[in-house]
Every structure is written in C-alpha cells, then in structure tokens.
Amino acid sequence: MNPCFVEWGVAGRQMQGETLSGDLHLVKQRENEVLIAVADGLGHGQAAAEAATLALRTVDEYSGEPLVRILEHCSRRLRYTRGVTMSVALLDVVQDSMEWLGVGNVAGLLIRSGTDGNRVQESLLSSHGVVGIHFPPLHATAIKVAPGDTVVLATDGIRRGFGDGMVLFDKAEKTAHAILSRDGLETDDALVVVATYQGRPR
C-alpha cells in the first residue's frame, strides 16, 4: 500500500430544496504527488452537478499533466454545459512544494505555523472567469510547504473570510465540518476540502 502524503477530509451539502449538489471534489495520489480539485457547477441542481462531475472526470483523466493544461482540457469538455468555477492544488513530496490555481469565485488558503508559533495564512489568487464559458489565461503559483501545513479549498457556498478565527482540529475532516457548520451558506451548495501535508515517510 502506498504511503499517504496528506491527511484530508471534506464536508459539503446541497442547497435546501435540492437533491444533488453542484459542488464536488477529487483527491488523487500519484507516485510522489497529491492532486486536490474542487469544482462548483454554476447555479445548483442537476445541471450544476453534471457540469462539476464532468470537470472532475476530466481532471482525473488528465491528472498527469500540468495544472494549467488540466484546466484547459476541462474548459474544452465543458463548452456545452453551464460551466464551473474550480480550484486545484498539486502537492509534491519530493520538492516539498505546492502548485495551485483557481478560476472564478473559489477560495483557497495555505495555513502554516510561523517562526514565532503564530499561524501564517497565504491565499489563493483566483483568475476571473468560468471554466467552459469564459476561460482566462492561467498561471499556477508555486510555493514551498512543510509537514503540518494545511491546505483548504472552498466553494463560494462557504462564507468569504472563513479563515478568520478558524480552528484547526487534530483531524482534517473535523476541521472541514467545523468550517461548513460555521461558514456554510444556506442559499447555495457548499463544499470545503481540508488537507494537512504529511510529507514523505521518514
């Protein structure tokens, strides 16, 4: 069995009155990398869920390619759907690094301890646009990570500013459910993925 390079959890729910959520996720471990993707189908209901499902199937199919290329494939596949907003992050345990990017109104945080013991947050800079409808020029941002750093990817069904006062629990899934409970909006689908980087087993 391959070692797990991240400890992760997810929490999500569909908008009240709907049976399907258009906010979906994918976490896929490769030989020395972990790919995390969150897709938010525009609107809600079945059409949103179908768009998000197609986006993540495409991410899975092309997961071996660079992040920008993966989203280019998604945009081509989603031309005849209502489109999605997306965030993707790729953690590399050989380089102790992460590349990430976003399209549309998605949110991402990297949370790590500073040298004085205080937490430091870095935010994902997302490009304006919609995957499948209005696809912007993209550039993935690369940053160093260390074991214990936590990545959070959220759809716009999670209140902006959710990182303020956020509590990191001992389990990523518990943190994800706490974010959803405190900051999830009732007027939209909502989803948050929390992943704590473990690094390579020593």
Backbone as ProteinMPNN parsed JSONL, in Angstrom:
{"seq_chain_A": "MNPCFVEWGVAGRQMQGETLSGDLHLVKQRENEVLIAVADGLGHGQAAAEAATLALRTVDEYSGEPLVRILEHCSRRLRYTRGVTMSVALLDVVQDSMEWLGVGNVAGLLIRSGTDGNRVQESLLSSHGVVGIHFPPLHATAIKVAPGDTVVLATDGIRRGFGDGMVLFDKAEKTAHAILSRDGLETDDALVVVATYQGRPR", "coords_chain_A": {"N_chain_A": [[0.845, -1.192, 0.0], [0.564, 2.207, -0.871], [2.183, 4.94, 0.831], [0.433, 7.549, 2.611], [0.37, 10.851, 1.68], [-0.958, 13.092, 2.481], [-3.271, 14.053, 5.041], [-6.613, 14.097, 4.926], [-9.882, 15.656, 4.656], [-13.389, 16.159, 3.961], [-16.255, 18.263, 3.688], [-19.608, 18.875, 2.877], [-22.681, 20.11, 1.396], [-25.873, 20.132, -0.249], [-27.879, 22.814, -1.605], [-30.739, 23.942, 0.186], [-33.734, 22.243, -0.549], [-32.832, 21.008, -2.829], [-31.794, 17.916, -4.363], [-29.371, 17.127, -5.314], [-25.929, 18.087, -5.263], [-24.033, 20.679, -6.729], [-21.438, 21.126, -6.094], [-18.432, 19.596, -5.982], [-15.686, 17.28, -5.362], [-12.257, 16.098, -5.795], [-9.684, 13.978, -4.771], [-6.576, 12.826, -5.416], [-3.923, 10.607, -5.281], [-0.722, 10.39, -6.628], [2.419, 8.915, -7.672], [4.465, 10.467, -6.32], [3.018, 12.653, -5.6], [0.126, 14.596, -4.669], [-3.006, 15.343, -5.852], [-5.484, 17.748, -5.616], [-8.763, 18.733, -6.204], [-11.455, 21.007, -6.631], [-14.696, 21.542, -7.737], [-17.234, 23.716, -8.779], [-20.284, 23.711, -9.982], [-22.058, 26.024, -11.968], [-24.816, 27.745, -10.602], [-27.301, 25.572, -9.326], [-28.549, 22.258, -8.489], [-29.405, 19.569, -10.832], [-28.158, 20.169, -13.366], [-25.948, 21.691, -12.594], [-24.597, 19.796, -11.045], [-23.993, 17.9, -13.009], [-22.191, 19.326, -14.633], [-20.061, 19.777, -12.822], [-19.354, 17.137, -12.236], [-18.432, 16.214, -14.753], [-16.245, 17.917, -15.046], [-14.519, 17.024, -12.978], [-14.117, 14.381, -13.72], [-12.619, 14.828, -15.979], [-10.355, 16.082, -14.895], [-9.351, 13.9, -13.467], [-8.781, 12.138, -15.585], [-6.743, 13.487, -16.976], [-4.77, 13.84, -15.103], [-2.02, 13.551, -14.951], [-0.842, 15.647, -16.251], [0.406, 19.113, -16.444], [-1.017, 21.629, -14.217], [-2.279, 23.856, -15.48], [-2.733, 22.867, -18.055], [-4.481, 20.785, -17.448], [-6.791, 22.197, -16.643], [-7.322, 23.482, -19.032], [-8.098, 21.325, -20.641], [-10.424, 20.694, -19.236], [-11.986, 22.988, -19.752], [-12.467, 22.785, -22.495], [-13.969, 20.423, -22.573], [-16.225, 21.211, -21.198], [-17.702, 22.966, -22.714], [-20.354, 22.821, -23.58], [-21.881, 22.829, -21.351], [-23.2, 24.354, -18.336], [-20.955, 25.316, -17.168], [-18.194, 25.668, -14.804], [-16.752, 26.882, -11.726], [-13.447, 26.564, -10.445], [-10.906, 25.144, -8.328], [-7.572, 23.997, -7.991], [-4.971, 22.036, -6.571], [-1.632, 20.922, -6.315], [0.407, 18.868, -4.594], [3.753, 18.191, -3.97], [5.821, 15.739, -2.85], [8.483, 15.246, -3.12], [9.763, 17.631, -3.734], [8.799, 19.119, -1.66], [6.731, 21.028, -2.111], [4.074, 23.1, -3.43], [1.832, 23.58, -6.095], [-0.767, 25.719, -7.168], [-3.943, 26.853, -8.386], [-6.773, 28.853, -9.396], [-10.036, 29.333, -10.829], [-12.524, 31.659, -11.125], [-15.04, 32.333, -8.572], [-13.82, 30.979, -6.228], [-12.216, 29.79, -3.236], [-9.073, 29.602, -1.549], [-6.786, 28.547, 0.954], [-3.557, 28.447, 2.439], [-2.244, 27.275, 5.345], [0.063, 27.723, 7.851], [2.511, 27.293, 10.483], [4.144, 30.062, 11.868], [7.51, 31.302, 12.499], [7.44, 32.309, 15.049], [5.563, 30.833, 16.274], [2.994, 31.598, 15.715], [0.175, 31.31, 13.512], [0.412, 31.459, 9.969], [-1.164, 32.662, 7.105], [-1.672, 32.07, 3.67], [-3.207, 33.149, 0.697], [-5.071, 31.801, -2.04], [-4.792, 33.099, -5.274], [-7.229, 33.729, -7.392], [-8.235, 33.527, -10.805], [-10.393, 35.61, -12.762], [-13.31, 34.327, -14.309], [-14.95, 31.543, -15.993], [-14.792, 28.116, -16.134], [-15.149, 26.528, -19.148], [-16.834, 28.41, -20.224], [-15.996, 31.212, -20.099], [-12.838, 31.328, -20.355], [-9.962, 32.18, -18.717], [-6.532, 33.46, -19.241], [-4.07, 31.493, -17.623], [-1.936, 30.918, -14.776], [-0.032, 28.896, -12.788], [0.703, 29.12, -9.336], [3.61, 28.576, -7.446], [4.699, 27.336, -4.347], [6.629, 26.748, -1.36], [6.152, 24.039, 0.914], [5.682, 22.527, 4.168], [5.769, 19.652, 6.347], [2.796, 19.394, 8.221], [1.667, 21.744, 7.366], [-1.416, 23.125, 6.209], [-3.847, 22.844, 3.706], [-6.664, 24.475, 2.416], [-9.478, 24.29, 0.443], [-12.269, 25.866, -0.936], [-15.692, 26.262, -1.994], [-17.899, 28.891, -3.271], [-20.047, 28.662, -1.659], [-19.214, 28.66, 0.886], [-18.703, 31.022, 3.347], [-17.013, 34.039, 2.592], [-13.9, 34.974, 4.032], [-13.722, 32.941, 5.836], [-11.441, 31.966, 6.976], [-10.768, 33.573, 9.105], [-10.374, 33.344, 12.478], [-10.576, 30.613, 12.297], [-10.52, 27.262, 13.454], [-8.1, 24.762, 13.679], [-8.441, 21.425, 13.847], [-7.459, 18.188, 15.243], [-7.956, 16.337, 13.308], [-8.405, 16.43, 9.82], [-10.925, 16.146, 8.632], [-12.662, 16.816, 10.701], [-12.058, 19.509, 10.982], [-12.955, 20.417, 8.472], [-15.748, 19.94, 8.666], [-16.34, 21.658, 10.753], [-15.833, 24.149, 9.585], [-17.796, 24.151, 7.557], [-20.107, 24.062, 9.153], [-19.956, 26.492, 10.568], [-19.567, 28.465, 8.611], [-20.896, 27.816, 6.274], [-23.197, 28.638, 3.689], [-26.725, 28.91, 3.519], [-28.027, 29.415, 1.199], [-26.934, 28.328, -1.063], [-25.206, 25.612, -2.759], [-22.55, 24.021, -0.961], [-19.11, 23.402, -0.198], [-16.117, 22.178, 1.264], [-12.712, 21.34, 1.305], [-10.191, 20.011, 3.298], [-6.782, 19.589, 3.773], [-4.009, 18.234, 5.29], [-0.61, 18.465, 5.0], [1.643, 15.788, 4.978], [4.13, 15.035, 4.105], [7.007, 13.09, 3.023], [7.248, 9.724, 4.237], [9.481, 9.097, 6.884]], "CA_chain_A": [[0.0, 0.0, 0.0], [1.336, 3.44, -0.923], [2.006, 5.822, 1.988], [-0.449, 8.693, 2.373], [1.145, 12.079, 1.821], [-1.797, 14.09, 3.142], [-4.414, 13.604, 5.835], [-7.59, 15.034, 4.389], [-11.294, 15.455, 4.917], [-14.267, 17.01, 3.162], [-17.614, 18.464, 4.182], [-20.394, 19.591, 1.88], [-24.122, 19.885, 1.39], [-26.586, 20.801, -1.319], [-28.77, 23.873, -1.199], [-32.036, 23.469, 0.659], [-34.705, 22.013, -1.606], [-32.212, 20.253, -3.915], [-31.37, 16.559, -4.028], [-27.995, 16.98, -5.782], [-25.049, 19.236, -5.088], [-23.141, 21.012, -7.833], [-20.1, 21.329, -5.545], [-17.836, 18.274, -5.864], [-14.241, 17.309, -5.138], [-11.433, 14.942, -6.146], [-8.344, 13.897, -4.172], [-5.921, 11.709, -6.105], [-2.498, 10.489, -5.01], [0.129, 9.749, -7.621], [3.608, 8.314, -7.069], [5.088, 11.395, -5.374], [2.217, 13.867, -5.596], [-1.3, 14.51, -4.36], [-3.786, 16.33, -6.584], [-6.763, 18.076, -4.982], [-9.56, 19.594, -7.079], [-12.813, 21.344, -6.209], [-15.456, 22.097, -8.856], [-18.525, 24.299, -8.395], [-21.12, 23.95, -11.146], [-22.82, 27.255, -11.829], [-26.184, 27.528, -10.167], [-27.48, 24.436, -8.438], [-29.385, 21.208, -9.063], [-28.838, 18.522, -11.683], [-27.253, 20.7, -14.39], [-24.703, 22.069, -11.916], [-23.921, 18.553, -10.669], [-23.463, 17.284, -14.224], [-21.002, 20.081, -15.049], [-18.983, 19.515, -11.875], [-18.935, 15.746, -12.419], [-17.626, 16.149, -15.969], [-14.976, 18.594, -14.777], [-13.639, 16.192, -12.16], [-13.722, 13.233, -14.546], [-11.554, 15.3, -16.861], [-9.178, 16.238, -14.044], [-8.842, 12.556, -13.193], [-8.234, 11.573, -16.826], [-5.523, 14.189, -17.383], [-4.095, 14.218, -13.862], [-0.575, 13.523, -15.102], [-0.368, 16.839, -16.968], [0.482, 20.322, -15.61], [-2.322, 22.118, -13.785], [-2.904, 24.718, -16.485], [-3.219, 22.006, -19.131], [-5.651, 20.069, -16.947], [-7.956, 23.079, -16.709], [-7.627, 23.702, -20.448], [-8.902, 20.167, -21.047], [-11.752, 20.861, -18.621], [-12.737, 24.045, -20.426], [-12.932, 22.248, -23.776], [-15.009, 19.425, -22.316], [-17.401, 21.812, -20.578], [-18.244, 24.034, -23.566], [-21.799, 22.714, -23.761], [-22.51, 22.781, -20.032], [-23.316, 25.692, -17.753], [-19.631, 25.727, -16.715], [-17.855, 25.536, -13.383], [-15.569, 27.511, -11.164], [-12.599, 25.46, -9.982], [-9.578, 25.32, -7.745], [-6.768, 22.771, -7.991], [-3.678, 22.136, -5.886], [-0.782, 19.75, -6.519], [1.45, 18.796, -3.571], [4.879, 17.37, -4.42], [6.549, 15.356, -1.642], [9.921, 15.245, -3.403], [10.217, 19.018, -3.661], [8.11, 19.811, -0.556], [6.195, 22.228, -2.748], [2.699, 23.035, -3.906], [1.329, 24.467, -7.132], [-2.209, 25.816, -7.107], [-4.571, 27.909, -9.166], [-8.226, 28.846, -9.328], [-10.802, 30.087, -11.82], [-13.827, 32.036, -10.618], [-15.203, 32.706, -7.164], [-13.436, 29.904, -5.316], [-11.27, 30.279, -2.226], [-8.062, 28.663, -1.09], [-5.863, 29.017, 1.989], [-2.475, 27.623, 2.959], [-2.075, 27.68, 6.741], [1.247, 27.114, 8.444], [2.996, 27.956, 11.685], [5.272, 30.969, 11.685], [8.662, 31.027, 13.352], [7.116, 32.7, 16.419], [4.494, 29.979, 16.76], [1.705, 32.054, 15.214], [-0.184, 30.791, 12.202], [0.525, 32.342, 8.816], [-2.062, 32.251, 6.034], [-1.491, 32.567, 2.31], [-4.462, 32.963, -0.026], [-5.056, 31.5, -3.469], [-5.206, 34.174, -6.172], [-8.051, 33.101, -8.421], [-8.474, 34.327, -12.004], [-11.796, 35.8, -13.115], [-13.739, 33.533, -15.449], [-15.719, 30.325, -15.757], [-14.265, 27.014, -16.934], [-16.13, 26.083, -20.116], [-17.572, 29.535, -20.805], [-15.046, 32.317, -20.284], [-11.633, 30.743, -19.774], [-8.924, 33.215, -18.718], [-5.145, 32.994, -19.2], [-3.791, 30.972, -16.289], [-0.563, 30.657, -14.355], [-0.017, 28.261, -11.478], [1.623, 29.668, -8.346], [4.357, 27.535, -6.743], [5.193, 27.746, -3.039], [7.164, 25.667, -0.55], [5.327, 23.58, 2.023], [6.367, 21.692, 5.147], [4.82, 18.802, 7.072], [1.962, 20.126, 9.167], [0.94, 22.8, 6.66], [-2.771, 22.718, 5.867], [-4.456, 23.475, 2.536], [-8.123, 24.494, 2.455], [-10.12, 24.735, -0.792], [-13.7, 26.008, -0.657], [-16.54, 26.893, -3.0], [-18.478, 30.144, -2.788], [-21.062, 28.377, -0.657], [-18.565, 28.918, 2.174], [-18.594, 32.467, 3.522], [-15.7, 34.662, 2.454], [-13.343, 35.301, 5.342], [-13.869, 31.803, 6.743], [-10.173, 31.716, 7.655], [-10.662, 34.379, 10.323], [-10.811, 32.613, 13.658], [-10.751, 29.194, 12.004], [-9.834, 26.327, 14.354], [-7.582, 23.542, 13.065], [-8.55, 20.305, 14.765], [-6.451, 17.156, 15.036], [-8.309, 15.617, 12.097], [-8.813, 17.349, 8.756], [-12.365, 16.057, 8.411], [-13.313, 17.587, 11.76], [-11.892, 20.916, 10.612], [-13.839, 20.694, 7.343], [-17.131, 20.017, 9.14], [-16.478, 22.87, 11.556], [-15.933, 25.273, 8.646], [-19.119, 24.101, 6.939], [-21.115, 24.395, 10.151], [-19.883, 27.905, 10.945], [-19.488, 29.406, 7.499], [-21.664, 27.395, 5.112], [-24.376, 29.445, 3.386], [-27.928, 28.125, 3.259], [-28.602, 29.828, -0.083], [-26.151, 27.77, -2.171], [-24.419, 24.428, -2.453], [-21.326, 24.393, -0.246], [-18.149, 22.317, -0.034], [-14.767, 22.557, 1.677], [-11.737, 20.256, 1.459], [-9.058, 20.353, 4.157], [-5.723, 18.575, 3.62], [-2.783, 18.539, 6.021], [0.544, 17.857, 4.335], [2.429, 14.913, 5.845], [5.471, 14.831, 3.581], [7.401, 11.695, 2.812], [7.555, 8.96, 5.458], [10.925, 9.086, 7.181]], "C_chain_A": [[0.885, 1.248, 0.0], [1.128, 4.257, 0.339], [1.118, 7.003, 1.618], [0.328, 9.971, 2.661], [0.351, 13.225, 2.43], [-2.832, 13.375, 4.003], [-5.523, 14.591, 5.519], [-9.019, 14.658, 4.771], [-12.105, 16.451, 4.116], [-15.614, 17.124, 3.864], [-18.374, 19.267, 3.138], [-21.874, 19.295, 2.035], [-24.729, 20.614, 0.203], [-27.488, 21.9, -0.74], [-30.108, 23.292, -0.753], [-33.024, 23.366, -0.505], [-34.164, 21.231, -2.78], [-31.826, 18.859, -3.432], [-29.928, 16.28, -4.452], [-27.216, 18.249, -5.483], [-24.208, 19.438, -6.339], [-21.725, 21.297, -7.388], [-19.494, 19.966, -5.245], [-16.32, 18.378, -5.738], [-13.591, 16.025, -5.647], [-10.113, 15.066, -5.395], [-7.697, 12.647, -4.741], [-4.432, 11.727, -5.812], [-1.804, 9.78, -6.161], [1.408, 9.298, -6.918], [4.223, 9.21, -6.001], [4.288, 12.685, -5.217], [0.789, 13.561, -5.157], [-1.995, 15.665, -5.074], [-5.132, 16.502, -5.898], [-7.5, 19.033, -5.91], [-10.946, 19.786, -6.496], [-13.501, 22.016, -7.392], [-16.835, 22.528, -8.37], [-19.304, 24.584, -9.673], [-21.974, 25.188, -10.952], [-24.279, 26.962, -11.5], [-26.254, 26.372, -9.197], [-28.362, 23.403, -9.135], [-28.642, 20.303, -10.022], [-27.846, 19.054, -12.701], [-25.916, 21.117, -13.786], [-23.904, 20.826, -11.545], [-23.299, 17.871, -11.884], [-22.196, 17.999, -14.688], [-19.822, 19.789, -14.13], [-18.459, 18.093, -12.014], [-18.05, 15.594, -13.652], [-16.27, 16.803, -15.76], [-14.028, 17.686, -14.007], [-13.253, 14.903, -12.872], [-12.565, 13.614, -15.468], [-10.264, 15.518, -16.084], [-8.535, 14.877, -13.787], [-8.156, 11.971, -14.426], [-6.889, 12.19, -17.19], [-4.647, 14.567, -16.187], [-2.575, 14.211, -13.954], [0.012, 14.742, -15.78], [-0.273, 18.039, -16.017], [-0.911, 20.89, -15.329], [-3.018, 22.97, -14.838], [-3.477, 23.879, -17.622], [-4.464, 21.229, -18.688], [-6.894, 20.942, -17.057], [-8.307, 23.457, -18.144], [-8.454, 22.546, -20.994], [-10.319, 20.29, -20.489], [-12.579, 21.876, -19.386], [-13.269, 23.574, -21.771], [-14.092, 21.272, -23.569], [-16.328, 20.071, -21.86], [-18.066, 22.883, -21.44], [-19.761, 23.988, -23.677], [-22.528, 22.475, -22.436], [-22.666, 24.208, -19.529], [-21.99, 26.186, -17.181], [-19.444, 25.56, -15.219], [-16.807, 26.572, -13.01], [-14.764, 26.399, -10.494], [-11.374, 25.959, -9.251], [-8.879, 23.968, -7.749], [-5.452, 23.049, -7.282], [-2.932, 20.828, -6.082], [0.374, 19.822, -5.526], [2.495, 17.779, -3.99], [5.739, 17.034, -3.203], [8.055, 15.24, -1.872], [10.488, 16.645, -3.224], [9.697, 19.748, -2.425], [7.551, 21.131, -1.058], [4.746, 22.005, -3.145], [2.508, 24.027, -5.036], [-0.183, 24.521, -6.996], [-2.69, 26.948, -7.984], [-6.078, 27.772, -9.052], [-8.816, 29.674, -10.444], [-12.172, 30.379, -11.222], [-13.836, 32.279, -9.125], [-15.054, 31.495, -6.238], [-12.399, 30.467, -4.353], [-10.289, 29.181, -1.856], [-7.165, 29.31, -0.061], [-4.775, 27.971, 2.212], [-2.175, 28.149, 4.355], [-0.87, 26.951, 7.301], [1.684, 27.911, 9.66], [4.173, 28.846, 11.345], [6.391, 30.627, 12.655], [8.401, 31.392, 14.81], [5.975, 31.869, 16.995], [3.12, 30.402, 16.308], [1.439, 31.486, 13.833], [-0.055, 31.876, 11.139], [-0.376, 31.793, 7.718], [-1.65, 32.886, 4.721], [-2.736, 32.214, 1.518], [-4.216, 32.644, -1.491], [-5.539, 32.718, -4.249], [-5.93, 33.542, -7.35], [-8.27, 34.059, -9.583], [-9.973, 34.453, -12.265], [-12.134, 34.938, -14.335], [-14.571, 32.348, -15.016], [-15.154, 29.249, -16.678], [-15.376, 26.481, -17.831], [-16.881, 27.205, -20.802], [-16.649, 30.708, -21.108], [-13.761, 31.921, -19.58], [-10.488, 31.751, -19.853], [-7.526, 32.623, -18.919], [-4.793, 32.591, -17.769], [-2.301, 30.813, -16.053], [-0.626, 30.066, -12.96], [1.04, 28.911, -10.591], [2.278, 28.519, -7.586], [4.89, 28.089, -5.425], [5.722, 26.52, -2.302], [6.175, 25.316, 0.557], [6.171, 22.703, 2.936], [5.333, 20.805, 5.834], [4.094, 19.584, 8.163], [1.228, 21.289, 8.544], [-0.411, 22.268, 6.197], [-3.296, 23.539, 4.7], [-5.973, 23.367, 2.67], [-8.627, 25.045, 1.126], [-11.619, 24.748, -0.57], [-14.417, 26.636, -1.841], [-17.15, 28.166, -2.425], [-19.694, 29.931, -1.898], [-20.523, 28.452, 0.762], [-18.292, 30.417, 2.258], [-17.156, 32.941, 3.334], [-15.195, 35.092, 3.823], [-13.441, 34.162, 6.329], [-12.584, 31.495, 7.492], [-9.997, 32.493, 8.937], [-11.214, 33.589, 11.511], [-11.026, 31.13, 13.43], [-9.924, 28.345, 12.969], [-9.382, 25.101, 13.558], [-7.623, 22.43, 14.104], [-7.499, 19.25, 14.432], [-6.716, 16.325, 13.799], [-8.85, 16.601, 11.063], [-10.322, 17.321, 8.542], [-13.142, 16.85, 9.466], [-13.212, 19.077, 11.478], [-12.839, 21.288, 9.484], [-15.292, 20.841, 7.802], [-17.362, 21.252, 10.008], [-16.605, 24.107, 10.673], [-17.318, 25.311, 8.012], [-20.205, 24.529, 7.923], [-21.133, 25.88, 10.458], [-20.091, 28.836, 9.769], [-20.245, 28.978, 6.248], [-22.924, 28.229, 4.936], [-25.551, 28.532, 3.062], [-28.489, 28.366, 1.857], [-27.859, 29.266, -1.283], [-25.622, 26.408, -1.76], [-23.13, 24.883, -1.767], [-20.427, 23.173, -0.101], [-16.801, 22.886, 0.375], [-13.929, 21.303, 1.847], [-10.581, 20.779, 2.299], [-8.034, 19.235, 4.05], [-4.475, 19.044, 4.346], [-1.638, 17.749, 5.41], [1.362, 17.049, 5.319], [3.891, 14.801, 5.388], [5.771, 13.353, 3.375], [7.637, 10.987, 4.135], [9.071, 8.904, 5.668], [11.381, 7.687, 7.562]], "O_chain_A": [[1.838, 1.339, 0.773], [0.022, 4.28, 0.878], [1.057, 7.407, 0.457], [0.875, 10.148, 3.75], [0.932, 14.225, 2.853], [-3.216, 12.239, 3.724], [-5.399, 15.782, 5.805], [-9.317, 13.525, 5.148], [-11.582, 17.462, 3.648], [-16.053, 16.198, 4.545], [-17.845, 20.229, 2.58], [-22.266, 18.349, 2.718], [-24.17, 21.594, -0.29], [-27.809, 21.905, 0.448], [-30.549, 22.264, -1.268], [-33.135, 24.273, -1.329], [-34.932, 20.82, -3.651], [-31.565, 18.649, -2.247], [-29.327, 15.305, -4.001], [-27.775, 19.346, -5.455], [-23.729, 18.473, -6.936], [-20.885, 21.671, -8.207], [-19.971, 19.254, -4.362], [-15.741, 19.437, -5.98], [-14.256, 15.019, -5.895], [-9.496, 16.131, -5.385], [-8.208, 11.54, -4.569], [-3.752, 12.724, -6.057], [-2.233, 8.717, -6.609], [1.468, 9.3, -5.689], [4.477, 8.752, -4.887], [4.818, 13.695, -4.755], [0.313, 12.43, -5.26], [-1.613, 16.825, -4.915], [-5.834, 15.527, -5.632], [-6.932, 20.031, -6.354], [-11.539, 18.861, -5.942], [-12.957, 22.949, -7.982], [-17.512, 21.798, -7.646], [-19.035, 25.564, -10.369], [-22.554, 25.381, -9.883], [-24.888, 26.046, -12.054], [-25.38, 26.206, -8.347], [-28.86, 23.642, -10.234], [-27.412, 20.265, -10.034], [-26.788, 18.456, -12.891], [-24.868, 20.917, -14.399], [-22.684, 20.796, -11.705], [-22.199, 17.326, -11.795], [-21.232, 17.349, -15.094], [-18.705, 19.575, -14.603], [-17.253, 17.865, -11.921], [-17.025, 14.914, -13.597], [-15.256, 16.3, -16.243], [-12.851, 17.591, -14.352], [-12.16, 14.383, -12.645], [-11.652, 12.822, -15.703], [-9.188, 15.171, -16.57], [-7.317, 14.73, -13.88], [-7.081, 11.38, -14.324], [-5.993, 11.489, -17.661], [-3.868, 15.518, -16.264], [-1.907, 14.811, -13.112], [1.232, 14.867, -15.881], [-0.809, 17.992, -14.91], [-1.854, 20.669, -16.089], [-4.219, 22.819, -15.063], [-4.581, 24.146, -18.098], [-5.392, 21.041, -19.474], [-7.938, 20.478, -17.515], [-9.471, 23.724, -18.443], [-9.413, 22.767, -21.734], [-11.295, 20.02, -21.189], [-13.76, 21.641, -19.643], [-14.388, 23.916, -22.153], [-15.076, 21.301, -24.308], [-17.408, 19.536, -22.11], [-18.908, 23.633, -20.947], [-20.391, 25.03, -23.853], [-23.655, 21.979, -22.417], [-22.305, 25.16, -20.222], [-21.891, 27.336, -16.755], [-20.397, 25.341, -14.471], [-16.073, 27.072, -13.862], [-15.331, 25.41, -10.029], [-10.87, 27.051, -9.517], [-9.506, 22.93, -7.539], [-4.892, 24.142, -7.376], [-3.526, 19.752, -6.024], [1.214, 20.718, -5.602], [2.166, 16.641, -4.324], [6.323, 17.927, -2.59], [8.82, 15.147, -0.912], [11.555, 16.826, -2.638], [10.106, 20.879, -2.163], [7.844, 22.199, -0.522], [4.261, 20.875, -3.19], [2.96, 25.169, -4.957], [-0.821, 23.5, -6.74], [-1.946, 27.881, -8.289], [-6.596, 26.724, -8.667], [-8.183, 30.602, -10.948], [-12.901, 29.458, -10.854], [-12.789, 32.413, -8.492], [-15.995, 31.058, -5.576], [-11.781, 31.497, -4.624], [-10.624, 27.996, -1.85], [-6.82, 30.486, -0.18], [-5.036, 26.768, 2.179], [-1.886, 29.333, 4.528], [-0.783, 25.725, 7.239], [1.278, 29.058, 9.845], [5.086, 28.442, 10.625], [6.236, 29.768, 13.523], [9.051, 30.86, 15.71], [5.475, 32.165, 18.081], [2.158, 29.655, 16.49], [2.37, 31.214, 13.074], [-0.367, 33.044, 11.373], [-0.355, 30.595, 7.434], [-1.323, 34.071, 4.657], [-3.266, 31.11, 1.647], [-3.276, 33.15, -2.103], [-6.574, 33.299, -3.923], [-5.313, 32.899, -8.199], [-8.468, 35.257, -9.38], [-10.733, 33.516, -12.019], [-11.343, 34.834, -15.272], [-14.86, 32.167, -13.833], [-15.053, 29.463, -17.886], [-16.416, 26.037, -17.346], [-17.5, 26.991, -21.845], [-16.542, 31.141, -22.255], [-13.6, 32.14, -18.38], [-10.085, 32.137, -20.951], [-7.348, 31.413, -18.781], [-5.176, 33.27, -16.817], [-1.517, 30.606, -16.979], [-1.205, 30.663, -12.052], [2.142, 29.215, -11.048], [1.597, 27.598, -7.134], [5.464, 29.178, -5.389], [5.315, 25.393, -2.583], [5.459, 26.177, 1.067], [7.225, 22.202, 2.545], [4.156, 21.159, 5.9], [4.705, 20.335, 8.924], [0.261, 21.785, 9.122], [-0.533, 21.098, 5.835], [-3.205, 24.766, 4.697], [-6.502, 22.305, 2.996], [-8.246, 26.145, 0.726], [-12.188, 23.774, -0.078], [-13.844, 27.427, -2.59], [-16.954, 28.489, -1.253], [-20.304, 30.893, -1.432], [-21.276, 28.324, 1.727], [-17.715, 31.004, 1.342], [-16.212, 32.336, 3.842], [-15.975, 35.523, 4.673], [-13.267, 34.367, 7.53], [-12.619, 30.836, 8.532], [-9.172, 32.128, 9.775], [-12.388, 33.217, 11.53], [-11.6, 30.453, 14.283], [-8.773, 28.668, 13.264], [-10.177, 24.481, 12.852], [-6.924, 22.488, 15.116], [-6.745, 19.392, 13.469], [-5.807, 15.674, 13.286], [-9.645, 17.485, 11.383], [-10.932, 18.362, 8.298], [-14.155, 17.478, 9.158], [-14.164, 19.824, 11.705], [-13.461, 22.349, 9.52], [-15.987, 21.763, 7.375], [-18.451, 21.826, 10.001], [-17.388, 25.009, 10.971], [-17.943, 26.369, 7.936], [-21.117, 25.273, 7.563], [-22.204, 26.472, 10.595], [-20.722, 29.883, 9.909], [-20.24, 29.704, 5.253], [-23.637, 28.5, 5.902], [-25.385, 27.503, 2.408], [-29.333, 27.604, 1.385], [-28.12, 29.678, -2.413], [-25.586, 26.076, -0.575], [-22.677, 26.008, -1.977], [-20.905, 22.055, 0.093], [-16.39, 23.943, -0.104], [-14.369, 20.325, 2.452], [-10.056, 21.862, 2.04], [-8.372, 18.063, 4.215], [-3.944, 20.116, 4.058], [-1.691, 16.523, 5.315], [1.74, 17.553, 6.377], [4.777, 14.509, 6.191], [4.906, 12.493, 3.533], [8.173, 11.588, 5.065], [9.833, 8.688, 4.726], [12.56, 7.477, 7.846]]}, "name": "protein", "num_of_chains": 1, "seq": "MNPCFVEWGVAGRQMQGETLSGDLHLVKQRENEVLIAVADGLGHGQAAAEAATLALRTVDEYSGEPLVRILEHCSRRLRYTRGVTMSVALLDVVQDSMEWLGVGNVAGLLIRSGTDGNRVQESLLSSHGVVGIHFPPLHATAIKVAPGDTVVLATDGIRRGFGDGMVLFDKAEKTAHAILSRDGLETDDALVVVATYQGRPR"}
